[in-house]
Amino acid sequence: MAIGFALLTISPLNEKVVYDALKIVPEIKEIHPLFGEYDILIKLECQDIDAIGEVIVKKIRSLKGIVDTKTLIGTKSLGGEN
């Protein structure tokens, strides 16, 4: 199982539409609206890192209103189980 996070920049007035569209993507486990440089933070769980990339490209970047994404891959290399 691979964990990823993505910071999303959304065009003005499209935040609610994008938020609602993200709720139906099964790989997205958490959605957090933000104030500041980014508009939404999501947490993804996928089979592997390649699957995270595929979800970002095919299911998220393709949404109307998404301006930019920054994807971060989680790791357990520091010895933690979380």
HELIX and SHEET records of a PDB file:
HELIX    1   1 GLU A   15  LEU A   22  1                                   8    
HELIX    2   2 ILE A   49  VAL A   55  1                                   7    
HELIX    3   3 ILE A   56  ILE A   60  3                                   5    
SHEET    1   A 4 ILE A  28  PRO A  33  0                                        
SHEET    2   A 4 ILE A  40  CYS A  46 -1                                        
SHEET    3   A 4 ALA A   2  ILE A  10 -1                                        
SHEET    4   A 4 ILE A  66  ILE A  73 -1                                        
END                                                                             
